[in-house]
Amino acid sequence: MLTFQRLSGPSLNQYIDELAQLRMRVFRDFPYLYDGDTHYEARYLQTYIEAPNSVIVLAFDGNKIVGASTGLPLRHETDEVTQPFINAGYNLDDIFYCGESVLLPEYRGQGAGVAFFDHREEHAKNLEGIKYACFCGVQRPDDHPSRPADYQPLDQFWRNRGYEKRPELATHFSWKEIGEQEESLKPMTFWMKSLL
């Protein structure tokens, strides 16, 4: 049975290596196809340790980390994340950004996805001024050559959590995909819900 722990700040340092390996393993699969780098991952995760009011939710099987989910106030995110909201006239102080959720395949279907959203939203609701939660997902064509035959998009799961796809809030993230020689831009679309 999975257990969950919500952590912030320096208490996360002890888990950096484990989290980096977990992220690289899960994001290697479709739709991200991420050709990961441990040094980049360590730097990326440091953002969540240093940013005020950030959170990482860890999923454990016994003492083993099998999943993780990140979040922080939107204003502490990079320009790629914040600029679409600025352009659309949002106040960044109103929004909590749910980063990524990663879970080893053999633990899926046991409620971790719901728990990850519940924990992050509960954390966000305890922060002054937060009115919305958002996250973004990569946009891949239905005929992508690396799309597995049994791939199930998470759109319905996200709708069931109360999120609405917002195509006008779009951006691009850059990462090195399996088979690429260098990083390239990938289209991303945001989803949002009210926390009020």
DOVO-879272 format. One line per 4 residues: their letters; for each residue x, y, z of C-alpha. Coordinates in steps of 0.02 Angstrom, whole numbers, plus 50000, padded with zeros to 5 digits. Each point is the difference from the previous one (the first is absolute). Layout:
! DOVO-879272
a> X Y Z  ...
***
This chain:
! DOVO-879272
mltf> 50000 50000 50000  50066 50172 49952  50029 50135 50129  50022 50185 49963
qrls> 50106 50134 50079  49995 50186 49963  50168 50088 50018  50071 50174 49972
gpsl> 50170 50082 50012  50165 49923 50054  49917 49839 50062  49995 49951 49816
nqyi> 50188 50002 49975  50017 49820 50057  49887 49942 49858  50077 50097 49854
dela> 50096 49855 49922  49852 49881 50016  49880 50128 49927  50117 50038 49854
qlrm> 50009 49815 49954  49812 49980 50018  49963 50149 49888  50120 49942 49865
rvfr> 49926 49825 50002  49817 50054 49987  50024 50145 49879  50096 49887 49880
dfpy> 49833 49924 49950  49875 50076 49880  49940 50139 49993  50157 50086 50067
lydg> 50135 49885 49928  50125 50093 50108  50184 49955 49982  50043 50050 50178
dthy> 50153 50072 50083  50032 49979 50188  50090 50167 50020  49856 50094 49918
eary> 49875 49907 50108  50093 50044 50160  50002 50184 49951  49816 49995 49952
lqty> 49947 49920 50163  50101 50129 50097  49871 50129 49941  49867 49910 50103
ieap> 50113 49996 50152  50040 50185 49992  49836 50078 49941  49888 50067 50140
nsvi> 49840 49901 50028  50048 49860 49880  49954 49819 50032  50051 49826 49945
vlaf> 49882 49856 50037  50091 49833 50012  49918 49830 49976  50082 49857 50095
dgnk> 49988 49812 49991  50077 49964 50169  50161 50102 50000  50014 50007 49811
ivga> 49946 50156 49904  49892 49944 49855  49921 50166 49952  50012 50188 50024
stgl> 49901 50155 49960  50059 50181 50003  49918 50170 50021  50040 50181 50039
plrh> 49924 50174 49986  50001 50046 49815  50100 50159 50027  50155 49894 50042
etde> 49995 49908 49834  50101 50036 49842  49949 50123 49864  49941 49858 49889
vtqp> 49870 49958 50132  49950 50173 50059  49996 50098 49836  49837 49925 49930
fina> 49911 50052 50160  50074 50175 49998  49947 50018 49817  49823 49945 50045
gynl> 49988 50127 50141  50009 49884 50150  50077 50051 50165  50139 49874 50032
ddif> 49972 50013 50188  49828 49921 49976  50064 49837 49925  50083 49842 50065
ycge> 50096 49900 49870  49993 49811 50013  50162 49945 49920  50017 49816 49955
svll> 49938 49838 50071  50103 49843 49972  49955 49824 50054  50081 49834 49958
peyr> 49887 49902 49880  49972 49853 50117  49920 50117 50130  49873 50082 49885
gqga> 49815 49974 50028  50016 50002 50190  49942 50179 50030  50166 50089 49998
gvaf> 49948 50122 49862  49849 50058 50099  50104 50012 50160  50132 50105 49912
fdhr> 49871 50128 49945  49911 49999 50169  50161 50031 50096  50060 50140 49885
eeha> 49831 50086 49998  49984 49989 50189  50173 50076 50015  49952 50139 49878
knle> 49838 50040 50091  50100 50033 50158  50101 50136 49912  49938 50178 50010
giky> 49922 50068 49841  50002 49842 49894  49842 49986 49895  50047 49878 49861
acfc> 50102 49845 49968  50077 49962 49831  50117 49879 49914  50055 49969 49822
gvqr> 50016 49847 49890  50097 49964 49841  49900 49998 49838  50040 49851 49888
pddh> 49912 49957 49837  49890 49845 50000  50109 49924 49864  50165 50028 50090
psrp> 50116 49856 49950  50047 49963 50181  49821 49997 50065  49964 49826 50074
adyq> 49846 49912 49932  49925 49990 50175  50042 50180 50051  49860 50086 50097
pldq> 50010 50191 50013  49965 50070 50172  49877 50134 49940  49846 49916 50076
fwrn> 50089 49969 50165  50046 50185 50008  49821 50052 49957  49939 49886 50140
rgye> 50113 50097 50118  49911 50162 49947  50131 50066 49879  49956 50082 49836
krpe> 50115 50003 49849  50048 50178 49954  50070 49998 49822  50026 50189 50005
lath> 50129 49972 50138  50136 49914 49902  50189 49997 50007  50151 49897 49949
fswk> 50123 49905 50109  50168 49942 49938  50075 49830 50037  50104 49867 49914
eige> 49889 49863 49933  50056 49820 49974  50088 49995 49830  50034 50188 49995
qees> 50176 50069 49998  49949 50156 50096  49851 50080 50086  49850 50056 49898
lkpm> 49841 50095 50042  49843 49901 50043  49824 50078 50000  49915 50004 50171
tfwm> 49820 50045 50046  49938 50054 50172  49853 49936 50100  49919 50100 50142
ksll> 49872 49987 50139  49933 50118 50132  50045 49960 50180  49867 50116 50071
***
